[in-house]
Structures are given as C-alpha cells and as structure tokens.
C-alpha cells in the first residue's frame, strides 16, 4: 500500500483568507482544493471528472441571523405537533373489547345492525320473536373438523367474555348465533365477537377442492 503524504503550502499574499492550502498526494483521484470566500466546499473526485457532490453544511452568516430569516418561514410561528390516539370508532371491530351491557340499554336497531353487518363476513341477520340475532354457518370436511372449529370458537369467545350459541348439525355443519339476551337483541359485543370469530383460521377444516387433470 502506497504511503500518503500530507503537505501544507503557504497561501498567496493576494488571497482574501490566510489559510494554508492542503493537498493530499496519496492518489491523483482525490483532491482537496483551497477554501473559497463564500464557503468551504469539499468535493470528492472519483473515476475521472465524475463529482459526488458537496459534503457538510454551513452556519448562517451574521447578516442572515440579524435578518431573522427563520421567522419569515411560513408556519414557523404557529406550527403545532399533535400525537393523535385513535378512538374506538377508528379501530376495527376485531380490535375492540367487549364491555358489560346494562339490562337498561336498548338493543341496536335494525338499520344500525345492517350497517354493522357490512363490517363482518359470512354473518346474516335473523329477526325472531326474541329480537335480532346474528347467525353464521360453516360447511366443514367431517365431524372431527366440526368439533375442532367449535373449540377454536370457544377460545375466542372465552377471551372476549361473550359467548355464542353453537350447534354441531349433521356430520359436518356448525351453526353459531350471537345476541345479548339481557337486552333482548343485539349489542356491540355481538358484532365484536363476530369479527373476532371471522379471524379464526378455517382453511384446514373446510372440504378440499378437487383438481381435475
């Protein structure tokens, strides 16, 4: 490896600044020119005349500081930074938690239930004498897959603290119904649990599709 030689040359008398000129003679590919009056610029020359650009920055000149140029920047005086925390309405139903429901609370109306129904998958509204209910059906591969789905639904419902009615019908069909019996209809808890159940993995339980050659 070639040794690097650093030499300092005296600055000409006519130069406006009395700084030594520094040259690095390790390789002809790198050169540090003398500082100029406006600012110090260090350019790295590589592969011929290709320039990589300026490095570093400069402090403002005294005249710029006296002019208070920063105060003239649009929005400098009234810029406000806020950290916004999403409220419940901004969260998806599956991210919300069930809360205790007072028996004095009115059930969700059918119009509001139809709007919330668009946020869950595979569920439908049932209007019965006891009030509105949510219902979902799963066609599974066999009886054992039905039992496994019921176990997965139970884990989700137990964590949420709100339980659906679950029926294992025929050899391979599971039916789940959600409603809040204490108010005789639907509450937000029913839609929250329905959304959480939607996230249960069922791809390994449903009948396999036939692939024809």
C-alpha positions as CSV (number, residue, x, y, z in Angstrom):
1,X,0.0,0.0,0.0
2,X,1.4,3.4,-1.0
3,X,2.2,5.9,1.8
4,X,0.2,9.1,2.0
5,X,2.0,12.4,2.0
6,X,0.2,15.5,3.5
7,X,1.8,18.8,2.6
8,X,0.9,22.4,3.6
9,X,1.6,25.2,1.1
10,X,1.7,28.8,2.1
11,X,-1.3,30.9,0.9
12,X,-0.5,33.7,-1.7
13,X,-0.5,37.2,-0.2
14,X,-3.3,38.3,-2.6
15,X,-5.7,35.7,-1.3
16,X,-8.5,37.1,0.9
17,X,-8.2,34.4,3.5
18,X,-4.9,33.4,5.2
19,X,-5.5,29.6,5.3
20,X,-2.9,27.1,4.2
21,X,-3.7,25.1,1.1
22,X,-3.9,21.4,2.0
23,X,-3.2,18.8,-0.7
24,X,-3.4,15.0,-0.2
25,X,-1.0,13.3,-2.6
26,X,-1.8,9.7,-1.8
27,X,-3.6,9.3,-5.1
28,X,-4.4,11.6,-8.0
29,X,-8.0,10.6,-7.7
30,X,-8.6,12.7,-4.6
31,X,-8.0,16.4,-4.3
32,X,-8.9,19.0,-1.6
33,X,-8.9,22.5,-3.1
34,X,-8.3,25.6,-1.1
35,X,-11.3,27.2,0.7
36,X,-13.2,29.9,-1.1
37,X,-14.5,33.2,0.3
38,X,-18.2,32.1,0.2
39,X,-17.9,28.8,2.0
40,X,-15.7,25.8,2.4
41,X,-16.5,23.1,-0.2
42,X,-15.1,19.6,-0.1
43,X,-15.6,17.7,-3.3
44,X,-14.5,14.1,-3.8
45,X,-13.4,13.3,-7.3
46,X,-13.6,9.7,-8.3
47,X,-13.3,7.9,-11.6
48,X,-12.2,10.8,-13.8
49,X,-14.2,14.0,-13.7
50,X,-17.4,12.5,-12.0
51,X,-18.3,14.6,-9.0
52,X,-20.1,13.1,-6.0
53,X,-21.3,16.4,-4.7
54,X,-20.9,18.7,-1.6
55,X,-20.4,17.3,1.9
56,X,-21.4,19.0,5.1
57,X,-23.3,22.3,5.7
58,X,-22.5,25.8,6.8
59,X,-23.7,28.0,9.7
60,X,-25.8,31.0,8.8
61,X,-24.0,34.3,8.1
62,X,-24.3,37.0,10.7
63,X,-26.4,39.1,8.3
64,X,-28.8,36.2,7.9
65,X,-29.2,35.8,11.7
66,X,-29.8,39.6,12.1
67,X,-32.5,39.5,9.4
68,X,-34.4,36.8,11.4
69,X,-35.0,34.9,8.2
70,X,-36.2,31.8,10.0
71,X,-39.2,33.8,11.4
72,X,-40.3,34.6,7.9
73,X,-40.8,30.9,7.1
74,X,-44.5,30.1,6.5
75,X,-45.9,28.3,9.5
76,X,-42.8,28.9,11.7
77,X,-44.8,30.8,14.4
78,X,-47.9,28.7,14.7
79,X,-46.7,25.1,13.9
80,X,-48.4,22.6,16.2
81,X,-47.5,19.0,16.6
82,X,-50.0,16.5,18.0
83,X,-50.0,12.8,18.7
84,X,-53.4,11.5,17.8
85,X,-54.7,8.4,19.6
86,X,-57.3,6.6,17.5
87,X,-60.7,6.3,19.2
88,X,-62.9,3.2,19.2
89,X,-64.7,4.2,16.0
90,X,-61.4,4.2,14.2
91,X,-60.5,0.7,15.3
92,X,-61.8,-2.4,13.5
93,X,-64.4,-4.4,15.4
94,X,-62.0,-7.3,16.0
95,X,-59.6,-4.9,17.8
96,X,-62.2,-3.7,20.2
97,X,-63.1,-5.3,23.6
98,X,-66.4,-6.4,24.9
99,X,-67.8,-4.4,27.8
100,X,-70.6,-5.2,30.4
101,X,-74.0,-4.4,29.0
102,X,-76.6,-2.9,31.3
103,X,-80.1,-4.5,31.1
104,X,-81.5,-1.0,30.7
105,X,-79.6,-0.5,27.4
106,X,-81.7,-0.5,24.3
107,X,-80.8,-3.1,21.6
108,X,-79.2,-2.0,18.4
109,X,-81.9,-1.0,15.8
110,X,-82.2,-3.0,12.6
111,X,-80.9,0.0,10.5
112,X,-77.8,0.2,12.6
113,X,-77.4,-3.5,12.6
114,X,-77.5,-3.6,8.8
115,X,-74.6,-1.0,8.7
116,X,-72.5,-3.0,11.2
117,X,-73.3,-6.2,9.2
118,X,-71.1,-4.8,6.4
119,X,-68.0,-5.0,8.7
120,X,-68.2,-8.7,9.3
121,X,-68.0,-11.6,6.9
122,X,-70.4,-14.5,6.5
123,X,-72.9,-13.5,9.1
124,X,-76.6,-12.7,8.5
125,X,-79.4,-11.0,10.5
126,X,-82.2,-13.1,11.9
127,X,-85.4,-11.3,13.1
128,X,-87.2,-13.5,15.6
129,X,-89.7,-13.0,18.4
130,X,-86.9,-12.6,20.9
131,X,-85.2,-9.9,18.8
132,X,-82.5,-9.6,16.2
133,X,-79.7,-12.2,16.1
134,X,-76.5,-12.8,14.1
135,X,-76.1,-16.2,12.5
136,X,-73.2,-17.9,10.7
137,X,-72.9,-21.4,9.1
138,X,-69.8,-23.4,8.3
139,X,-69.6,-26.4,6.0
140,X,-66.7,-28.5,7.1
141,X,-64.8,-31.6,5.9
142,X,-66.1,-34.0,8.5
143,X,-67.3,-34.4,12.1
144,X,-63.9,-34.0,13.6
145,X,-63.3,-30.7,11.8
146,X,-66.7,-29.5,13.2
147,X,-65.5,-30.3,16.8
148,X,-62.2,-28.5,16.1
149,X,-63.9,-25.4,14.9
150,X,-66.1,-25.3,18.0
151,X,-63.0,-25.5,20.2
152,X,-61.4,-22.6,18.3
153,X,-64.6,-20.5,18.6
154,X,-64.8,-21.3,22.3
155,X,-61.2,-19.9,22.8
156,X,-62.1,-16.7,21.1
157,X,-65.4,-16.3,23.0
158,X,-63.8,-17.1,26.3
159,X,-61.1,-14.4,25.8
160,X,-63.8,-11.9,24.9
161,X,-66.2,-12.8,27.7
162,X,-69.2,-13.0,25.4
163,X,-70.4,-16.4,24.2
164,X,-72.5,-17.5,21.2
165,X,-74.8,-20.4,20.9
166,X,-73.0,-23.1,18.9
167,X,-74.7,-26.2,17.3
168,X,-73.0,-29.1,15.5
169,X,-75.5,-30.1,12.9
170,X,-75.4,-33.1,10.6
171,X,-71.9,-34.7,10.4
172,X,-70.1,-31.6,9.1
173,X,-72.0,-28.3,9.7
174,X,-71.5,-25.8,12.5
175,X,-74.0,-23.1,13.3
176,X,-73.3,-20.1,15.6
177,X,-75.8,-17.5,16.8
178,X,-75.0,-14.3,18.7
179,X,-77.3,-12.0,20.6
180,X,-77.4,-10.3,24.0
181,X,-80.2,-12.0,25.9
182,X,-80.1,-9.4,28.8
183,X,-81.4,-6.7,26.4
184,X,-83.4,-8.9,24.1
185,X,-81.5,-8.1,21.0
186,X,-78.1,-7.2,19.6
187,X,-75.4,-5.1,21.3
188,X,-71.9,-4.1,20.1
189,X,-70.5,-7.1,21.9
190,X,-72.2,-9.4,19.4
191,X,-70.6,-7.7,16.4
192,X,-67.2,-7.5,18.1
193,X,-67.2,-11.3,18.8
194,X,-68.5,-12.0,15.3
195,X,-65.5,-10.0,13.9
196,X,-63.1,-11.9,16.2
197,X,-64.6,-15.3,15.0
198,X,-64.1,-14.2,11.4
199,X,-60.3,-14.1,12.1
200,X,-60.2,-17.8,13.1
201,X,-58.3,-19.9,10.6
202,X,-60.6,-22.5,8.9
203,X,-58.7,-23.3,5.7
204,X,-57.5,-26.6,7.2
205,X,-61.1,-27.6,8.2
206,X,-63.1,-27.0,5.0
207,X,-63.6,-29.6,2.3
208,X,-60.7,-29.8,-0.1
209,X,-61.4,-28.7,-3.7
210,X,-61.0,-31.3,-6.4
211,X,-58.4,-30.6,-9.1
212,X,-59.3,-32.1,-12.4
213,X,-56.4,-33.1,-14.7
